[in-house]
Amino acid sequence: MGQTNKLAHRMARKTIKLVDKSGNPIAGKKVEMKQTNHQFLFGCGIFDVIDVANKNVPADRLAFQEEKLDKFLDVFNAGTLPFYWGRFEPEKGKPQTNELKAAAQWLKERNISVKGHPLCWHTVTAPWLLDMSNEEILKAQFDRIERDVTDFKGLIDMWDVINEVVIMPIFDKYDNGITRISKDLGRVGIIKEMFAKTREHNPDATLLLNDFNTSINYEILIDGCLNAGIQIDAIGIQSHQHQGYWGREKLEEVLERFSHFGIPIHFTENTLTSGHIMPPEIEDLNDYQIPDWPSTPEFEDRQAKEVEEMYSILFEHPLVEAITTWSFSDDGAWLGAPAGFVRKDNSTKPSYEVLKKLIKGDWYTNKQTQTDDNGMVSLEGFLGEYELLCDGKKVSFILDKSEEILQLVCETGEHVSSI
């Protein structure tokens, strides 16, 4: 009961009336209601899908990637695809639109919500911007947003619009076009411009501001954006924990501070390693590059415990709507860190099994019941997509917070006898 109370915001009660196609109630029939998808987004960075969707790798590698994606699809319902400008369009005018479209389509066909990451960022940005004036850079960035948001509308309707703006104008590791224009426009100014342009070309999209900086500086920036009239649909929080799990105390403190805005929160890039912890003196995670970062049984058990606690805390929080792990597999992982749910050989870690039990077990609804004389059944379950099965027929429906009676038409109704 305790857990149910904590998760009441994730659940709903619904009265369902089952009728035949003539509108007559289907009385006294056994029915099963099975959840098929969560409303909550459980995601991963899943760049591997690009190879599979485009079949541009050798057959043995393709089979390996397909096996990996089967494991992903078994648990997760959201995926993030890469739109780093410097890789997406390394040569001006030659974007990898077709390859990414195929990947987005592949995911969408399997009922995976797709997010693009990111539209504007000072890192891994197009090198050819440096040949331009600031005015030309800004126009190129606008054109990029117009092209990509329009091309992917309907396939990708969720975007990390702009990434890591807290550091953007003072970023000094190397010169880049986006830092140049962020100095001109200011932090709030560049966010306002990028959000407006994205919104213009996909008014219904979910638009995120995303950052790794969880200090008061990010809060001040969000506050400045809201005061400037910028509509932020979700606050993106990166939680790369290469230097150790934040722990309950820090996690709850971050949640409390960013909840004050009353805006949905997405944990956009989460890493918990199943290997050793990165030394604490490393200030920029990118500076820690080692030849081999193994996943070990001892640390895999630690990762599983941390994943279980962190996901449970986030799922219990009413403003959190999504968690994305960065990324699904250790194979090709960022910085070589063993932060995935599957090892480099595609075998699953304890963290995978723990999370599968939560997402597809503890937090999933499957109910068997019987319609009453009026064809009515009631359901209390986790928000999301469902199938109702009656006499071998399936009817799909969505369990949401609306209170009206849901009427479902089942084709079996012509010659129904009571049980």
Phi, psi and omega per residue, in radians:
M1 nan -0.666 -3.121
G2 -1.013 -0.794 -3.123
Q3 -1.152 -0.688 -3.136
T4 -1.045 -0.729 3.119
N5 -1.091 -0.759 3.137
K6 -1.111 -0.451 -3.056
L7 -1.904 0.291 -3.090
A8 -0.987 -0.598 -3.133
H9 -1.228 -0.266 3.117
R10 -1.613 -0.010 -2.984
M11 -2.194 2.902 3.062
A12 -2.627 2.734 2.992
R13 -1.854 2.456 -3.131
K14 -2.520 2.371 2.963
T15 -1.681 2.266 -3.083
I16 -2.077 2.303 3.067
K17 -1.898 2.132 -3.113
L18 -1.748 2.141 -3.124
V19 -2.243 2.801 3.016
D20 -1.474 3.129 -3.014
K21 -1.236 -0.188 3.027
S22 -1.567 -0.057 3.121
G23 1.596 0.107 3.121
N24 -1.448 2.424 -3.137
P25 -1.112 2.465 3.066
I26 -1.644 1.749 -3.000
A27 -1.658 2.574 2.993
G28 1.066 0.579 -3.140
K29 -1.875 2.416 3.031
K30 -1.249 2.333 3.085
V31 -2.341 2.677 3.036
E32 -2.174 2.313 3.099
M33 -2.015 2.012 -3.051
K34 -2.046 2.265 3.060
Q35 -1.265 2.383 3.129
T36 -2.008 -0.268 3.135
N37 -2.836 2.559 3.070
H38 -1.475 2.602 2.904
Q39 -1.223 -0.713 3.089
F40 -1.093 2.489 -3.122
L41 -1.688 1.948 3.013
F42 -1.779 1.872 -2.975
G43 -2.179 3.062 3.041
C44 -2.565 2.686 2.822
G45 -1.179 2.145 -3.006
I46 -2.358 1.031 -3.079
F47 -1.158 -0.368 -3.117
D48 -1.011 -0.426 -3.070
V49 -1.130 -0.384 -3.127
I50 -1.086 -0.799 3.113
D51 -1.078 -0.778 -3.066
V52 -1.174 -0.815 -3.089
A53 -1.138 -0.525 -3.113
N54 -1.755 -0.107 3.123
K55 0.809 0.824 -3.075
N56 -1.911 0.549 3.084
V57 -2.305 2.815 3.108
P58 -0.991 2.712 -3.027
A59 -0.975 -0.715 -3.105
D60 -1.191 -0.657 3.107
R61 -1.202 -0.657 3.117
L62 -1.088 -0.772 3.125
A63 -1.095 -0.677 3.114
F64 -1.108 -0.789 -3.140
Q65 -1.162 -0.666 3.118
E66 -1.130 -0.676 3.102
E67 -1.102 -0.724 3.119
K68 -1.083 -0.788 -3.102
L69 -1.188 -0.538 3.052
D70 -1.047 -0.712 3.123
K71 -1.190 -0.669 3.082
F72 -1.066 -0.851 -3.074
L73 -1.143 -0.403 -3.112
D74 -1.225 -0.345 -3.029
V75 -2.175 -0.676 -2.896
F76 -1.793 2.746 -3.123
N77 -2.246 0.198 3.134
A78 -2.557 2.552 3.137
G79 -2.503 2.509 3.101
T80 -1.859 2.319 3.116
L81 -1.940 2.629 -3.033
P82 -1.501 2.226 3.054
F83 -2.169 0.545 3.098
Y84 -1.020 2.122 -2.934
W85 -1.023 -0.701 -3.099
G86 -1.140 -0.407 3.098
R87 -1.720 -0.599 -3.124
F88 -1.231 -0.601 -3.135
E89 -2.446 1.129 -3.097
P90 -1.080 -0.529 3.059
E91 -1.977 2.210 -3.056
K92 -0.938 2.263 3.104
G93 1.505 0.039 -3.141
K94 -2.214 1.155 -3.132
P95 -1.296 2.762 -3.141
Q96 -1.563 0.802 -3.051
T97 -1.046 -0.824 -3.068
N98 -1.087 -0.727 -3.127
E99 -1.121 -0.768 -3.118
L100 -1.275 -0.569 3.074
K101 -1.104 -0.740 3.129
A102 -1.084 -0.690 3.138
A103 -1.171 -0.784 3.138
A104 -1.108 -0.714 3.123
Q105 -1.111 -0.744 3.137
W106 -1.011 -0.785 -3.131
L107 -1.209 -0.777 -3.099
K108 -1.085 -0.681 3.120
E109 -1.093 -0.378 3.135
R110 -1.807 0.361 3.054
N111 1.112 0.591 3.077
I112 -1.753 2.222 3.032
S113 -1.273 2.337 -3.028
V114 -1.995 2.346 3.045
K115 -2.080 2.480 3.056
G116 -1.719 2.439 -3.039
H117 -2.479 2.186 -0.407
P118 -1.923 2.985 3.082
L119 -1.515 -0.535 -3.134
C120 -2.455 2.142 -3.141
W121 -2.775 2.554 -3.102
H122 -1.427 -0.252 -3.138
T123 -1.772 2.592 -3.076
V124 0.861 0.663 3.103
T125 -1.611 2.990 -3.051
A126 -1.143 2.139 -3.119
P127 -1.146 -0.468 -3.087
W128 -1.252 -0.143 3.051
L129 -1.120 -0.494 -3.070
L130 -1.147 -0.280 3.110
D131 -1.461 -0.013 -3.004
M132 -1.911 2.840 2.962
S133 -1.327 2.861 3.137
N134 -1.047 -0.645 3.109
E135 -1.104 -0.699 3.127
E136 -1.233 -0.645 3.102
I137 -1.068 -0.797 -3.136
L138 -1.078 -0.730 3.112
K139 -1.118 -0.724 3.122
A140 -1.094 -0.688 3.111
Q141 -1.150 -0.743 3.065
F142 -1.052 -0.796 -3.134
D143 -1.084 -0.673 3.125
R144 -1.075 -0.824 3.135
I145 -1.080 -0.815 -3.133
E146 -1.016 -0.829 -3.104
R147 -1.110 -0.918 -2.990
D148 -1.299 -0.704 3.132
V149 -1.153 -0.661 3.098
T150 -1.215 -0.811 -3.117
D151 -1.043 -0.608 -3.010
F152 -1.788 0.052 -3.132
K153 -1.005 2.286 -3.082
G154 1.647 -0.502 3.027
L155 -1.683 -0.791 3.090
I156 -2.177 1.948 3.136
D157 -2.120 0.469 3.050
M158 -2.527 2.243 -3.053
W159 -2.366 2.398 2.776
D160 -1.361 1.736 -2.987
V161 -1.177 -0.854 -3.097
I162 -2.495 2.441 -2.886
N163 -2.084 2.228 2.962
E164 1.065 0.922 -3.086
V165 -1.323 -0.427 -3.140
V166 -0.962 -0.753 -3.106
I167 -1.615 -0.237 -2.934
M168 -0.890 -0.928 -3.074
P169 -1.307 -0.277 -3.141
I170 -1.894 0.135 3.114
F171 -1.107 2.194 -3.013
D172 -2.270 0.271 -3.134
K173 -1.244 -0.629 3.067
Y174 -2.814 2.736 -3.138
D175 -1.256 2.506 3.101
N176 -2.751 2.731 -3.045
G177 -1.137 -0.605 -3.029
I178 -1.299 -0.688 3.051
T179 -1.064 -0.670 3.120
R180 -1.007 -0.849 -3.082
I181 -1.328 -0.433 3.103
S182 -1.221 -0.522 3.059
K183 -1.170 -0.657 3.120
D184 -1.183 -0.807 -2.981
L185 -1.548 -0.384 -2.996
G186 1.403 2.859 -3.055
R187 -1.083 -0.948 -3.117
V188 -1.118 -0.644 -3.130
G189 -1.084 -0.784 -3.100
I190 -1.245 -0.622 3.097
I191 -1.105 -0.797 -3.126
K192 -1.012 -0.771 -3.130
E193 -1.128 -0.777 -3.062
M194 -1.249 -0.676 3.097
F195 -1.156 -0.756 -3.130
A196 -1.061 -0.758 -3.116
K197 -1.171 -0.714 3.137
T198 -1.158 -0.784 -3.131
R199 -1.078 -0.645 -3.137
E200 -1.032 -0.669 -3.022
H201 -1.699 -0.161 2.967
N202 -2.660 1.405 -3.017
P203 -1.034 -0.439 -3.070
D204 -1.661 0.024 -3.084
A205 -1.256 2.701 3.004
T206 -1.558 2.065 -3.020
L207 -1.966 2.217 -3.094
L208 -1.933 2.519 2.819
L209 -1.720 2.310 -2.984
N210 -2.257 2.385 3.127
D211 -2.719 2.649 3.023
F212 -1.541 -0.283 -3.078
N213 -1.436 1.945 -3.121
T214 -1.819 0.321 3.129
S215 -1.384 -3.127 3.095
I216 -1.074 -0.393 3.133
N217 -1.065 -0.658 3.115
Y218 -1.233 -0.681 3.085
E219 -1.062 -0.779 3.136
I220 -1.080 -0.704 3.137
L221 -1.123 -0.801 3.122
I222 -1.059 -0.775 3.122
D223 -1.015 -0.762 3.110
G224 -1.087 -0.686 3.115
C225 -1.121 -0.796 -3.112
L226 -1.133 -0.700 3.095
N227 -1.130 -0.455 3.120
A228 -1.533 0.084 3.079
G229 1.417 0.308 3.130
I230 -1.431 2.236 3.105
Q231 -1.540 1.870 3.067
I232 -1.728 2.074 -3.083
D233 -1.378 -0.518 3.093
A234 -2.706 2.486 3.076
I235 -1.567 2.089 3.119
G236 -1.578 2.216 3.109
I237 -2.104 2.065 3.025
Q238 -1.425 2.445 -3.139
S239 -2.367 1.119 3.091
H240 -1.363 1.906 -2.998
Q241 -1.913 0.788 3.119
H242 -1.080 -0.435 -3.128
Q243 -1.720 0.305 3.067
G244 2.073 2.592 3.136
Y245 -1.025 2.344 3.114
W246 -0.981 -0.697 -3.065
G247 1.555 2.813 -3.075
R248 -0.995 -0.751 -3.025
E249 -1.093 -0.866 -3.138
K250 -1.166 -0.726 -3.121
L251 -1.034 -0.804 -3.128
E252 -1.212 -0.557 3.103
E253 -1.185 -0.755 3.093
V254 -1.096 -0.773 3.132
L255 -1.062 -0.732 -3.117
E256 -1.105 -0.784 -3.097
R257 -1.147 -0.763 -3.064
F258 -1.463 -0.142 3.064
S259 -1.332 -0.351 -3.071
H260 -1.032 -0.424 -3.107
F261 -1.347 -0.316 -3.121
G262 1.226 0.356 -3.111
I263 -1.843 2.480 3.071
P264 -0.914 2.556 -3.122
I265 -2.031 2.304 3.031
H266 -2.044 2.209 2.950
F267 -1.487 1.813 -2.855
T268 -1.554 -0.490 -3.071
E269 -2.541 1.631 -3.067
N270 -1.904 2.253 3.050
T271 -2.265 2.284 2.980
L272 -2.320 2.009 -2.995
T273 -1.394 2.675 2.990
S274 -1.898 0.494 3.062
G275 -2.286 -2.861 -3.125
H276 -1.188 2.821 -3.112
I277 -1.516 2.400 3.084
M278 -1.080 2.408 -3.115
P279 -0.962 2.486 -3.035
P280 -1.174 -0.400 -3.069
E281 -1.340 -0.175 3.102
I282 -1.228 2.100 -3.110
E283 -1.524 -0.753 3.090
D284 -1.852 2.060 -3.080
L285 -0.944 -0.545 -3.137
N286 -1.111 -0.320 -3.106
D287 -1.367 -0.140 -3.115
Y288 -1.793 1.645 -3.135
Q289 -2.140 2.009 -3.127
I290 -2.186 2.714 -3.050
P291 -1.118 -0.600 -3.068
D292 -2.566 2.287 -3.136
W293 -2.239 1.514 -2.970
P294 -1.303 2.615 2.966
S295 -1.589 2.268 -3.084
T296 -2.159 2.672 -3.110
P297 -0.939 -0.730 -3.121
E298 -1.088 -0.824 -3.096
F299 -1.332 -0.428 3.055
E300 -1.153 -0.656 3.079
D301 -1.133 -0.687 3.098
R302 -1.114 -0.790 3.132
Q303 -1.019 -0.744 -3.121
A304 -1.066 -0.753 3.122
K305 -1.124 -0.728 -3.131
E306 -1.174 -0.723 3.106
V307 -1.073 -0.786 -3.122
E308 -1.063 -0.789 -3.119
E309 -1.193 -0.818 -3.057
M310 -1.126 -0.819 3.133
Y311 -1.098 -0.651 3.140
S312 -1.151 -0.748 3.110
I313 -1.085 -0.775 -3.094
L314 -1.224 -0.682 -3.132
F315 -1.181 -0.511 3.112
E316 -1.326 -0.337 -3.058
H317 -1.445 2.205 -3.010
P318 -1.131 -0.414 -3.107
L319 -1.596 -0.235 -3.135
V320 -1.387 2.245 -3.091
E321 -2.070 -0.189 -3.057
A322 -2.772 2.539 2.995
I323 -2.341 2.183 3.112
T324 -2.087 2.131 3.080
T325 -1.529 2.491 -2.987
W326 -2.116 1.560 0.048
S327 -2.291 -2.925 -2.988
F328 -1.106 -0.685 -3.010
S329 -2.108 2.693 3.009
D330 -1.269 -0.323 -3.112
D331 -1.239 1.923 -3.126
G332 1.337 0.378 -3.070
A333 -1.220 2.688 3.123
W334 -1.029 2.253 -3.130
L335 1.086 0.206 -3.138
G336 1.248 0.181 -3.085
A337 -1.276 2.371 3.113
P338 -1.393 1.225 -3.039
A339 -1.895 0.122 -3.116
G340 -1.445 3.092 3.059
F341 -1.633 -0.276 3.041
V342 -2.171 2.608 -3.121
R343 -1.343 3.073 -3.117
K344 -1.054 -0.427 -3.139
D345 -1.638 0.180 3.132
N346 1.385 -0.015 3.075
S347 -1.266 2.560 -3.055
T348 -1.477 2.539 3.086
K349 -1.594 2.903 3.045
P350 -0.955 -0.581 -3.140
S351 -1.076 -0.617 3.105
Y352 -1.110 -0.821 -3.103
E353 -1.140 -0.705 3.125
V354 -1.079 -0.794 -3.095
L355 -1.230 -0.658 3.091
K356 -1.063 -0.702 3.127
K357 -1.109 -0.703 3.112
L358 -1.182 -0.966 -2.996
I359 -1.199 -0.730 -3.058
K360 -1.806 0.027 -3.141
G361 -2.154 -1.446 -3.062
D362 -1.017 -0.598 -3.057
W363 -1.861 0.422 -3.120
Y364 -2.130 2.674 -3.092
T365 -2.080 2.313 3.046
N366 -2.533 1.984 -3.038
K367 -2.232 2.358 3.019
Q368 -1.936 2.321 -3.104
T369 -2.694 -2.910 -3.121
Q370 -2.456 2.410 3.108
T371 -1.191 2.568 3.089
D372 -1.493 -2.958 -3.070
D373 -1.098 -0.377 3.132
N374 -1.738 0.190 -3.133
G375 1.335 0.283 -3.047
M376 -1.630 2.508 2.910
V377 -2.392 2.763 3.058
S378 -2.071 2.623 -3.131
L379 -2.388 2.271 2.900
E380 -2.054 2.133 -3.071
G381 -2.798 3.139 3.107
F382 -1.317 2.463 -3.111
L383 -1.043 2.412 3.114
G384 2.653 -2.792 -3.091
E385 -1.671 2.511 -3.077
Y386 -2.376 2.788 2.901
E387 -2.100 2.338 2.990
L388 -1.809 2.219 -3.132
L389 -1.914 2.232 3.119
C390 -2.531 2.115 -3.140
D391 0.934 0.662 3.107
G392 1.379 -0.009 3.093
K393 -1.729 2.560 3.138
K394 -1.996 2.404 3.006
V395 -2.232 2.233 -3.136
S396 -1.590 2.539 3.054
F397 -2.699 2.922 3.134
I398 -2.002 2.277 3.041
L399 -1.624 1.969 3.123
D400 -2.252 -2.988 -3.038
K401 -1.485 -0.060 -3.139
S402 -1.139 2.622 -2.970
E403 -1.795 -0.115 -3.099
E404 -1.227 2.709 3.090
I405 -1.197 2.350 -3.135
L406 -1.668 2.113 3.104
Q407 -1.761 2.192 -3.141
L408 -2.040 2.370 3.116
V409 -1.696 2.175 3.112
C410 -2.025 2.280 -3.022
E411 -1.187 -0.144 -3.044
T412 -1.380 -0.046 -2.823
G413 -1.270 -0.154 -2.976
E414 -1.191 -0.692 -3.082
H415 -2.208 1.061 -3.067
V416 -1.590 2.266 3.046
S417 -1.934 2.558 3.129
S418 -1.195 2.639 3.107
I419 -1.526 nan nan
